[in-house]
Every structure is written in C-alpha cells, then in structure tokens.
Amino acid sequence: MAKRDRESGTGRARRVLSGVLVVALLGGAGAAWQTGAAERWWDELRADAGTPADPAAVAPPPEVDVPPVVVPEALAPVADGTAALDRKAVRQALAPLDSPDLGRHVIAAVGPLAGTGYAYEAAEGAAVAIPASTTKLVTAAAALFLLGPERTFATTTVLDASSTTPRLVLVGGGDPLLSREPSAPSDAATYDPERADVRTLARRTARNLKASGVTSVEVGFDDTLFTGPAVHPSWKPDYIPEEVNPISALWVDEGRSLPGQGPVADPALEATTAFAQALGRRGITVTGSPTRTTAPAGATEVGRVTSPTVAQIVQRLVEVSDNAAAEVLLRHAGVADAGDGSFTGGQQAVARVLTANGIDLRGSVLYDGSGLSRANRLAPGVLVDVLRLAASAGHPQLRPLLAGLPVAGYTGSLADRMDLGPAAGRGRVRAKTGTLTGVTSLAGIAIDAQGHLLAFALMADKVKKEKGLLARTTMDSAAAGLGACLC
C-alpha cells in the first residue's frame, strides 16, 4: 500500500484495545468473540501448548464466599473452517461488488479457510487484476516458507588488519528495520519489534577495537548481498522517495533521510556515514571517507547487531503495509532460493514456492514484493490459496502472515475502515488492504455469524479516479458483509 493511503490507529485507548484484539483471530465484536469461538480456533491455529485456564475452574480463596458460576448457553458454534458455504448467502453478502463505483473490472474469490473450492468466484473480463499491496501476502508467505519464522539478519563489522591503517568494513546483512539509533515503538503499529541500530553497533565495535589496541581505522562498507537494480523500472518516478527508497542490503531507517535533508541517493553510504560518526563519538578515529568494498573472506568480526525475526518483520509489514520491508524480504527469498538477491531472483523464488505448494498461478505475474508495480497481475484465487496455506496444519511457520492481518475497525490499515458496512463485520474480518490510483483490493479472512471461517480476495482495478474513496467504502462493505452473513 502506498504511504499516502495508509491509515493508522488514533490515540492511546485504541492502541491498548488493539493490543488485546490482535491476539485472537477476530477481536472486539460479535457472537464469535463473546462465546470464545474465534479465540479457541486461533489458539489451535497457533498450535499453542496446552489450553488456557478457565477462570471459572479456579477456586476462590477460602475466606471468600461466592455463588457458583453459571455458563450461559453458547450464542454461536465453534469456528469451523472446513464447512461448505451457502453460495447464495455469500453472493448476497457480496452484493456491493455490483456497484458501478468499483468500475468495470471487479474480480473476487471466497471459500472456506480450511477447505477447498470456492463458494464465490467471479471475474468480468481478465481473470487477473492489479493487486496493489495485497501482493505483500504472497511475498511474506514465500519469505516465511524459505527463511523460516525465526531467521534473523545480522549487520556486522569486520576488521582487516593487514595494511598500515586497519580497515573496518560495515557489512550489510539485509536488516530491513535497521535504525540510526535506538528508537521508540511506532504509533502506527499494534506490534513493533525492537530494532537493531548502528549506534549500538558502533559502541560494541569501539569497545572491541580498543580491547585489541586499535584506535584508528579506515571505514568501508559492503552491500553486495543484494544485486540488480535498486529501483524497479516499472515503479513510477515519484514513488521515490514518497513510497519507497532504493532497496539495499545496508541502510538505516529504510533509506529515509533525516528531517530537512533531501532524498538519500545511496542508502548504504548514508548508513555507513551514520555508523562512522557514532564510532568517532566512541573514541575511534576514522580516517578518510567511507568507501564501497567487499569484506575480505578472512577478516575478523568485531561487532554485530541482529534484526527482529522474520516472523516479527512479517507481522509488522502486513499490519502497516511496509513497502520497504516487503522488498527486502523479496530479495532475501531470492538469496535463499537460488542465491539471487534481485527483483528477478525474488519473484522466481515466489513462483517456485507457490508452485511447490500446489497453488495454481492462474496467469498471475508479479514484478516486485510490495505491490507498487502496476505491471503486477494476480488472480484472487491465488490470494485465497496463500491464506489457506498459511492456515494449514502442515505449515505452522506461516502463521505470522495471519497474525499480522489488520482487524477491521481496530488495527493497522483497517483501523478506521468498515464503519459504513454491516456493523457485525467490524472485528470479524481481518484483511490486507491494497490501494493504488484506480485500484482497490482486500484479501483476508472472516468469521461469519454462524462461525464459518472464510478466506476471501476482492479486487477492482478500473476504478475512476474521482470514485476512489467511494470504491474503497463499497469494497469495505462487501468484506464486512462476509463477517455479518449466515454463510
């Protein structure tokens, strides 16, 4: 999703509420939450060890006299992701998709989350559409599959002491969230992992250099983990730096400049400059200017900082629609798959992961990891199948993909949406948004009024510019309808 289209929560109360809701599949409202159906399903899906204790089963202190707890009859059945759906009811819930506000190309797919087939699959004209930021679901799934949820990325310093003046090399490991300095959590995210930073790396490096008797170094930097163009040719020129910055295996603050400064032309050089300045403040003399190099194979590691896990990165990037993090994970997928950390290598890795897991691409083609490219084309059935894969018993490593989905009306890019559709849909739908000029899409999961778990993808990519807001509201109403329906 483009930065200008992101919507975040407002106020401390919303952030506190969001932190509670994100633990369950669907929080906040409706019979599914009141009876614990969604929570029970979510616990099972995460493969939690043991069952949460029932407060009613905990004996009160001896001096307290309390009446017995009477458990009311359940208002809704246990969440079921395998049950067949009522096609007529699903079609009725999606009636807003017939609105002319969505333009002349609207495609969609809906099916049981843990089942097969579709209760609704409609396409007018081409069976693929521009997916915008729903692309991030596919990228994140491939990254989790290839890298594993516990994988981290290290930014290191290594020392080559073979010359008169020792040469210290800052080596980029592709940490998408590396910062200039320790930073406070973002207000935009319900969950924001603790980030590594170059100030901490400089402190650790300086301490170890001094312990070895080294007080003066030249500084180089190695960003060779990723290859190919740093900016995709299909991106609009004004996307840099408004939506994303040149992709690098070594950057700070996702390649963004400090306030009041212009765009960062070389993110790796910017990161190294910030590191060298921090190193100087720690008593190490830096001679000359930082230069791009390749770290010698035999160089000794001096310092290290480590990124959040892939699971943590995915959870955040899905919730707030982080373009930069998605593109970095795409490169990592390419490196893990075939040693090719480029746009091309990443997308070849994505295609291989989908195919290996039996997902038919249905004519889909993707060029980047964030969905900024208007050349991307994706079938809604692919998105539904990716969500099903993430929910399947055989792939628990993909769970962070579902955990990061914004909750309708409460968190992330859905914090202030779905307020005009069926009220019961709020809190019962979790979805990734996708917005570009002329494009609006949603893909995610829902639990209907009968406890049926659905996976859905709704896409429109011929929206008239003046209808953009109306189109988004209309699509929100269709998604909320799935949460409110008796499907």
VOKOLSE-469820 format. One line per 8 residues: number of its first residue (from 1); their letters; for each residue x, y, z of C-alpha. Coordinates in steps of 0.25 Angstrom, whole numbers. Layout:
// residues N
NUM) a) X,Y,Z | ...
This chain:
// residues 487
1) makrdres) 0,0,0 | 5,14,-3 | 9,22,9 | -2,33,6 | -12,22,7 | -8,16,20 | -18,18,32 | -13,16,46
9) gtgrarrv) -20,16,59 | -22,29,67 | -20,31,82 | -15,22,94 | -28,16,96 | -29,10,82 | -15,5,83 | -17,-2,97
17) lsgvlvva) -30,-8,91 | -23,-13,78 | -12,-20,86 | -23,-29,92 | -30,-31,80 | -18,-35,71 | -16,-48,80 | -29,-54,75
25) llggagaa) -33,-57,61 | -44,-47,61 | -46,-37,73 | -56,-28,78 | -70,-30,74 | -80,-41,70 | -84,-54,76 | -72,-61,71
33) wqtgaaer) -63,-53,81 | -74,-54,92 | -74,-69,92 | -59,-70,90 | -61,-78,77 | -51,-70,69 | -41,-70,81 | -42,-85,82
41) wwdelrad) -39,-86,67 | -28,-76,68 | -21,-84,79 | -22,-97,71 | -17,-90,59 | -4,-85,66 | -2,-99,72 | -1,-93,86
49) agtpadpa) 4,-103,97 | -8,-106,106 | -21,-100,108 | -24,-86,114 | -29,-88,128 | -44,-86,130 | -45,-75,141 | -58,-82,146
57) avapppev) -50,-94,149 | -40,-86,159 | -45,-88,173 | -47,-75,181 | -39,-72,194 | -45,-80,206 | -50,-67,212 | -58,-63,200
65) dvppvvvp) -72,-68,199 | -76,-67,184 | -88,-73,177 | -85,-84,166 | -82,-79,152 | -93,-81,142 | -88,-82,128 | -98,-77,118
73) ealapvad) -102,-85,106 | -93,-82,94 | -98,-72,85 | -90,-77,73 | -84,-90,69 | -69,-93,70 | -62,-86,58 | -61,-96,46
81) gtaaldrk) -52,-94,34 | -56,-107,27 | -71,-105,26 | -77,-103,12 | -82,-89,10 | -96,-85,5 | -93,-80,-9 | -106,-71,-9
89) avrqalap) -103,-65,4 | -89,-62,0 | -93,-55,-13 | -104,-47,-5 | -93,-43,5 | -84,-38,-7 | -95,-30,-14 | -87,-17,-12
97) ldspdlgr) -78,-22,-22 | -88,-20,-33 | -87,-5,-30 | -83,4,-42 | -73,11,-32 | -64,-1,-34 | -62,1,-49 | -63,-9,-60
105) hviaavgp) -53,-19,-55 | -57,-26,-42 | -52,-40,-38 | -53,-48,-26 | -52,-62,-19 | -57,-67,-6 | -56,-81,0 | -55,-88,13
113) lagtgyay) -42,-85,20 | -38,-99,23 | -46,-105,11 | -45,-106,-4 | -52,-100,-15 | -60,-87,-15 | -74,-82,-11 | -72,-70,-20
121) eaaegaav) -62,-68,-31 | -66,-57,-41 | -58,-50,-52 | -62,-40,-63 | -52,-40,-74 | -38,-43,-70 | -37,-53,-58 | -25,-45,-52
129) aipasttk) -24,-31,-47 | -14,-21,-41 | -13,-26,-27 | -6,-14,-21 | -2,-16,-6 | -9,-30,-5 | 4,-34,-12 | 11,-34,1
137) lvtaaaal) 3,-46,6 | 9,-54,-5 | 23,-48,-3 | 22,-51,12 | 17,-65,11 | 29,-68,2 | 39,-62,11 | 34,-69,23
145) fllgpert) 34,-82,15 | 48,-81,10 | 55,-74,22 | 46,-79,34 | 40,-70,44 | 52,-70,54 | 62,-65,44 | 69,-52,47
153) fatttvld) 79,-43,39 | 92,-38,45 | 99,-25,42 | 113,-27,45 | 127,-20,45 | 139,-28,41 | 154,-23,42 | 165,-25,32
161) assttprl) 178,-22,40 | 187,-26,28 | 190,-11,24 | 197,0,31 | 184,6,36 | 174,-5,39 | 162,-5,31 | 148,-7,37
169) vlvgggdp) 137,-12,28 | 122,-10,31 | 115,-22,25 | 100,-21,22 | 92,-34,25 | 79,-28,19 | 72,-24,32 | 60,-16,27
177) llsrepsa) 58,-9,40 | 72,-5,44 | 72,9,50 | 81,20,52 | 79,20,67 | 70,13,78 | 56,17,75 | 43,17,81
185) psdaatyd) 32,8,76 | 23,13,65 | 9,19,68 | 5,13,54 | 7,-2,58 | 0,-10,69 | 13,-18,69 | 26,-12,66
193) peradvrt) 38,-21,69 | 51,-16,76 | 60,-11,65 | 75,-12,63 | 83,1,61 | 96,6,56 | 99,14,69 | 99,1,77
201) larrtarn) 107,-6,67 | 118,6,68 | 118,4,83 | 121,-11,82 | 131,-9,71 | 138,2,78 | 139,-6,91 | 145,-18,84
209) lkasgvts) 155,-10,75 | 160,-3,88 | 162,-16,95 | 170,-20,83 | 179,-8,83 | 172,-1,71 | 168,13,72 | 169,18,57
217) vevgfddt) 163,11,45 | 158,14,31 | 144,10,28 | 138,3,17 | 124,-3,14 | 119,-16,7 | 105,-16,2 | 107,-28,-8
225) lftgpavh) 97,-37,-2 | 86,-31,-11 | 88,-30,-26 | 82,-24,-38 | 75,-10,-39 | 71,-3,-26 | 58,3,-32 | 49,-6,-41
233) pswkpdyi) 47,0,-55 | 32,-1,-54 | 31,8,-42 | 26,22,-44 | 37,32,-43 | 30,39,-32 | 30,27,-23 | 44,30,-19
241) peevnpis) 45,35,-8 | 30,37,-5 | 26,22,-5 | 39,14,-4 | 54,17,-5 | 65,10,-13 | 66,-4,-8 | 79,-8,-1
249) alwvdegr) 85,-19,8 | 90,-8,16 | 82,4,20 | 77,11,33 | 62,16,35 | 58,9,22 | 67,18,14 | 60,31,19
257) slpgqgpv) 67,43,21 | 68,52,33 | 57,63,34 | 61,75,26 | 70,67,17 | 68,63,2 | 66,49,-3 | 76,38,0
265) adpaleat) 83,34,-13 | 92,24,-7 | 85,17,5 | 98,9,9 | 107,21,9 | 97,28,17 | 97,17,27 | 112,16,28
273) tafaqalg) 113,31,30 | 104,30,42 | 112,18,47 | 125,25,45 | 120,37,53 | 115,29,64 | 129,21,64 | 136,35,65
281) rrgitvtg) 128,38,77 | 133,26,84 | 147,30,83 | 151,23,70 | 158,32,60 | 152,30,45 | 162,34,34 | 157,37,21
289) sptrttap) 143,35,15 | 135,23,15 | 137,15,2 | 129,3,-4 | 137,-10,-4 | 135,-25,-2 | 139,-30,12 | 151,-39,12
297) agatevgr) 148,-54,14 | 158,-55,25 | 154,-42,33 | 151,-43,47 | 137,-40,52 | 138,-28,62 | 123,-25,65 | 109,-30,62
305) vtsptvaq) 95,-26,63 | 83,-34,60 | 69,-31,53 | 56,-36,59 | 52,-50,54 | 45,-51,40 | 32,-54,48 | 33,-41,55
313) ivqrlvev) 36,-34,42 | 25,-40,34 | 15,-37,45 | 18,-22,45 | 19,-21,30 | 6,-27,28 | -1,-19,38 | 4,-5,34
321) sdnaaaev) 7,-9,19 | 22,-6,19 | 27,-5,5 | 42,-5,8 | 42,-17,17 | 34,-25,7 | 44,-22,-4 | 56,-26,5
329) llrhagva) 49,-39,9 | 47,-42,-6 | 62,-41,-8 | 64,-50,4 | 55,-60,-3 | 63,-59,-15 | 76,-61,-8 | 71,-73,0
337) dagdgsft) 65,-80,-13 | 76,-78,-23 | 86,-68,-18 | 80,-57,-26 | 76,-45,-17 | 70,-37,-28 | 56,-34,-32 | 56,-45,-42
345) ggqqavar) 62,-55,-33 | 52,-51,-22 | 40,-53,-32 | 45,-66,-37 | 46,-71,-23 | 32,-67,-20 | 27,-74,-32 | 34,-87,-29
353) vltangid) 29,-86,-14 | 15,-85,-19 | 16,-96,-30 | 23,-105,-20 | 11,-104,-11 | 1,-107,-21 | -4,-93,-24 | -8,-90,-38
361) lrgsvlyd) -3,-77,-42 | -15,-75,-52 | -8,-66,-61 | -2,-57,-49 | 11,-50,-51 | 18,-41,-40 | 30,-32,-42 | 32,-27,-28
369) gsglsran) 29,-30,-14 | 22,-18,-9 | 11,-17,-20 | 15,-3,-24 | 17,-8,-38 | 5,-6,-47 | 10,-17,-56 | 7,-28,-46
377) rlapgvlv) -5,-37,-49 | -11,-46,-38 | -23,-56,-38 | -32,-55,-26 | -31,-70,-24 | -16,-69,-22 | -18,-60,-10 | -29,-69,-5
385) dvlrlaas) -20,-81,-6 | -8,-74,0 | -17,-71,12 | -21,-85,13 | -7,-90,12 | -3,-81,24 | -15,-87,32 | -12,-101,29
393) aghpqlrp) -7,-111,39 | 5,-114,31 | 11,-100,31 | 11,-94,45 | 23,-86,40 | 14,-77,32 | 5,-73,44 | 11,-59,45
401) llaglpva) 4,-56,32 | -10,-57,38 | -5,-51,52 | -1,-38,44 | -15,-36,37 | -21,-23,42 | -34,-25,49 | -46,-18,43
409) gytgslad) -49,-5,51 | -38,-7,61 | -23,-8,56 | -13,-5,45 | -18,0,31 | -33,-4,35 | -33,4,48 | -43,14,42
417) rmdlgpaa) -50,6,32 | -62,-3,30 | -70,7,38 | -81,9,28 | -84,-6,25 | -91,-16,33 | -87,-13,48 | -85,-28,51
425) grgrvrak) -74,-28,41 | -65,-20,50 | -56,-29,58 | -60,-41,50 | -51,-38,38 | -36,-38,37 | -31,-33,23 | -19,-27,16
433) tgtltgvt) -22,-15,8 | -18,-11,-6 | -18,3,-11 | -13,10,-23 | -19,20,-32 | -30,13,-39 | -28,1,-31 | -35,-4,-18
441) slagiaid) -34,-18,-12 | -35,-26,0 | -31,-40,4 | -32,-47,17 | -40,-56,26 | -54,-54,33 | -63,-62,42 | -78,-61,39
449) aqghllaf) -90,-61,48 | -90,-76,48 | -76,-78,52 | -71,-81,38 | -57,-77,35 | -55,-71,21 | -43,-67,12 | -46,-56,2
457) almadkvk) -40,-47,-8 | -47,-35,-14 | -41,-27,-26 | -44,-16,-35 | -34,-9,-43 | -42,0,-53 | -47,10,-43 | -49,24,-48
465) kekgllar) -40,34,-41 | -52,42,-35 | -58,30,-30 | -46,25,-21 | -52,27,-8 | -66,22,-11 | -60,10,-17 | -52,7,-4
473) ttmdsaaa) -64,9,4 | -72,0,-5 | -62,-11,-4 | -61,-10,11 | -76,-12,11 | -75,-25,3 | -64,-30,13 | -72,-26,25
481) glgaclc) -84,-34,19 | -76,-47,19 | -74,-45,34 | -89,-42,36 | -95,-52,27 | -101,-66,30 | -92,-73,20
